[in-house]
């Protein structure tokens, strides 16, 4: 990895971790609502957050040369 990109990669890694934490919090919150239709909403939200995390992970891999 170029030293030039290292600060950006570190920030992206922190963002990926924050997305993971937010996902857990959001999904836990949705499940605690007791709504019988929550399963569909949880599945959609989980997929959305997973796509975002994968995009950040891909950017990290590109910038750090991990291909």
N, C-alpha and C positions, 0 to 999 in steps of 0.2 A: 504494500500500500504506500502510496506517496504520502509523505508527511504533510503535504498540502491539504489532503482530504481527511486526515485523521480527526480534526475537530468536528467536521461534519458527520463523520461516521459515528463518533461518540454521541453526538446529539441525536442522530437517528436511532441509535441503540437505546437511548433513554426514552425516546418517543415510542419505540416498539414496546418497551417495558411498561410505559404508562398506558398504552392502549390495552395491553394484557390486563393490567390492574383494573382499568375502567370497565373492561368487558366483564370481568368477574363480578364487580360491584353491580353493574347494570343487570346482568343476568340473575344474580342473587335477588336483587330488588324485585325484578319482574316475577320471579318464582314465588316470592313471599306474598304477592298480592292476593293469591287465592282465586284468581280468575280462571274458570275452566277452559277458556280459549287461549290461555297464555302460552301454551306449547308452540303454536304456530308463530306467535310474535317472537318468542325466545329463539326459535330456529332461524327466523329471518335476521334478527339482530346479531346472532352468533355468526352467521355467514357473512354479514356486512363487515363486522369487526375483523373477522379472519382475513377477508380480502384486503383490508387496509393494512393489517399486520404483515401479510405476505408481500405487499407492495413495498413496505418499508424494509423488510428483510432483503428483498431483491435489490433495492437501492444500496443497502449496506454491502451486499456481495459484489455489486458492480464497482463500487468505489474502493473496496478493499482488495479487489482482484481475486476474490474467492469464487472461481467458476469451475 
